């Protein structure tokens, strides 16, 4: 199952890399700098997982997966669900709102942290990311469909 998870993540990163290659250089440098090492790590992990999967009985693993008894697979599906939620939040509300909202949800409801801690950490990390990208790299991250609609840019 790890092999399939790696393939899914690899395809998502490859699609993002292809998309980033069409950006202007100023906007593309940060995603490319992040995705090139990530694709190398995914390739290395794919080779390691493929070697490890040779000794596994695939039928028994698939049987436990279809029954919902494979905890590793269930965690992987849950993680993919969180990634899809983050992607949806970023597309609709932008990077900063998406990151802050998902962090708050994970801290408050999944980790059951205190309200103040969840809010403070979510706001603090989002502020650091804003300062790093907007001020440090001079890269404007995606503002989201809602912002574009309010700004009068109908060509989302």
C-alpha positions as CSV (number, residue, x, y, z in Angstrom):
1,X,0.0,0.0,0.0
2,X,2.9,2.3,0.7
3,X,3.9,1.9,-2.9
4,X,0.6,3.1,-4.2
5,X,0.6,6.0,-1.8
6,X,4.0,7.1,-3.0
7,X,2.8,6.9,-6.6
8,X,-0.2,9.1,-5.8
9,X,1.9,11.7,-4.0
10,X,4.5,11.5,-6.8
11,X,1.8,12.1,-9.5
12,X,0.5,15.1,-7.5
13,X,4.0,16.6,-7.2
14,X,4.7,15.9,-10.9
15,X,1.5,17.7,-11.9
16,X,2.4,20.6,-9.7
17,X,5.9,20.7,-11.1
18,X,4.6,20.8,-14.7
19,X,2.1,23.5,-13.7
20,X,4.8,25.5,-12.0
21,X,7.0,25.3,-15.1
22,X,4.5,27.5,-17.0
23,X,4.8,30.3,-14.4
24,X,7.0,33.3,-14.8
25,X,10.5,32.6,-13.3
26,X,9.9,34.8,-10.3
27,X,6.8,32.8,-9.3
28,X,8.2,29.4,-10.4
29,X,11.5,29.4,-8.5
30,X,10.1,28.6,-5.1
31,X,7.9,25.7,-6.1
32,X,10.6,24.3,-8.3
33,X,13.2,24.6,-5.5
34,X,10.9,22.7,-3.3
35,X,9.6,20.1,-5.7
36,X,12.9,18.9,-7.3
37,X,14.3,17.6,-4.0
38,X,10.8,16.2,-3.1
39,X,10.7,14.3,-6.4
40,X,14.1,12.9,-5.7
41,X,13.0,11.8,-2.2
42,X,9.8,10.2,-3.7
43,X,11.9,8.3,-6.2
44,X,14.2,7.0,-3.4
45,X,11.3,6.0,-1.3
46,X,9.6,4.3,-4.2
47,X,12.7,2.1,-4.8
48,X,12.9,1.3,-1.1
49,X,9.2,0.4,-0.9
50,X,9.4,-1.7,-4.1
51,X,12.2,-3.8,-2.6
52,X,10.3,-4.2,0.7
53,X,7.1,-5.2,-1.1
54,X,8.6,-8.2,-2.8
55,X,8.3,-10.2,0.5
56,X,4.7,-9.3,1.1
57,X,1.7,-11.4,0.3
58,X,-0.4,-9.0,-1.8
59,X,-3.7,-10.9,-1.6
60,X,-3.8,-10.9,2.2
61,X,-3.0,-7.2,2.3
62,X,-5.7,-6.4,-0.2
63,X,-8.1,-8.5,1.8
64,X,-7.5,-6.6,5.0
65,X,-7.7,-3.3,3.1
66,X,-11.1,-4.1,1.6
67,X,-12.4,-5.0,5.0
68,X,-11.0,-1.8,6.5
69,X,-8.7,-3.6,8.9
70,X,-5.4,-2.3,7.6
71,X,-4.5,0.6,9.9
72,X,-1.6,1.7,7.7
73,X,-3.8,2.0,4.7
74,X,-6.5,3.8,6.7
75,X,-4.0,6.3,8.0
76,X,-2.7,6.9,4.4
77,X,-6.3,7.5,3.1
78,X,-6.9,9.8,6.0
79,X,-3.7,11.7,5.2
80,X,-4.7,12.0,1.6
81,X,-8.0,13.3,2.7
82,X,-6.3,16.1,4.7
83,X,-4.1,16.9,1.7
84,X,-7.2,17.2,-0.5
85,X,-8.9,19.4,2.1
86,X,-5.8,21.7,2.2
87,X,-5.8,21.8,-1.6
88,X,-9.5,22.8,-1.7
89,X,-9.0,25.4,1.0
90,X,-6.0,26.9,-0.9
91,X,-8.0,27.0,-4.2
92,X,-11.0,28.6,-2.7
93,X,-9.5,30.9,0.0
94,X,-5.8,31.1,-0.8
95,X,-2.6,29.8,0.8
96,X,-2.7,31.8,4.0
97,X,-6.3,31.2,4.9
98,X,-6.0,27.5,3.8
99,X,-2.9,26.9,5.9
100,X,-4.3,28.7,8.9
101,X,-7.7,27.0,8.7
102,X,-6.3,23.5,8.3
103,X,-3.7,24.0,11.1
104,X,-6.5,25.2,13.4
105,X,-8.7,22.2,12.5
106,X,-5.9,19.8,13.1
107,X,-4.8,21.4,16.4
108,X,-8.2,22.1,17.9
109,X,-10.3,19.1,16.8
110,X,-7.9,16.3,15.9
111,X,-5.2,17.0,18.6
112,X,-7.7,18.5,21.0
113,X,-5.5,21.4,22.0
114,X,-6.7,24.5,23.9
115,X,-8.4,27.2,21.8
116,X,-5.8,29.9,22.6
117,X,-2.9,27.6,21.6
118,X,-4.6,26.5,18.4
119,X,-5.4,30.0,17.4
120,X,-2.0,31.4,18.4
121,X,0.0,28.7,16.7
122,X,-2.1,28.8,13.5
123,X,-1.8,32.6,13.3
124,X,2.0,32.5,14.2
125,X,2.9,29.9,11.6
126,X,0.8,31.6,8.9
127,X,2.5,35.0,9.7
128,X,6.0,33.4,9.4
129,X,5.0,31.8,6.1
130,X,3.7,35.2,4.9
131,X,6.9,37.0,5.9
132,X,9.1,34.3,4.4
133,X,7.4,34.2,1.0
134,X,6.0,37.8,0.6
135,X,8.9,39.7,2.2
136,X,11.8,37.2,2.0
137,X,11.3,35.6,-1.4
138,X,9.2,38.4,-2.8
139,X,6.8,35.7,-4.1
140,X,3.0,36.3,-3.9
141,X,1.2,33.0,-3.0
142,X,-2.2,32.2,-4.4
143,X,-4.9,34.4,-2.9
144,X,-7.8,32.1,-3.7
145,X,-10.9,32.2,-5.9
146,X,-12.8,34.3,-3.4
147,X,-10.2,37.0,-3.4
148,X,-10.1,37.0,-7.2
149,X,-13.9,37.3,-7.4
150,X,-13.9,40.2,-4.9
151,X,-11.0,41.9,-6.8
152,X,-13.1,41.7,-10.1
153,X,-10.9,39.1,-11.8
154,X,-13.6,36.9,-13.4
155,X,-10.9,34.8,-15.3
156,X,-10.1,32.7,-12.2
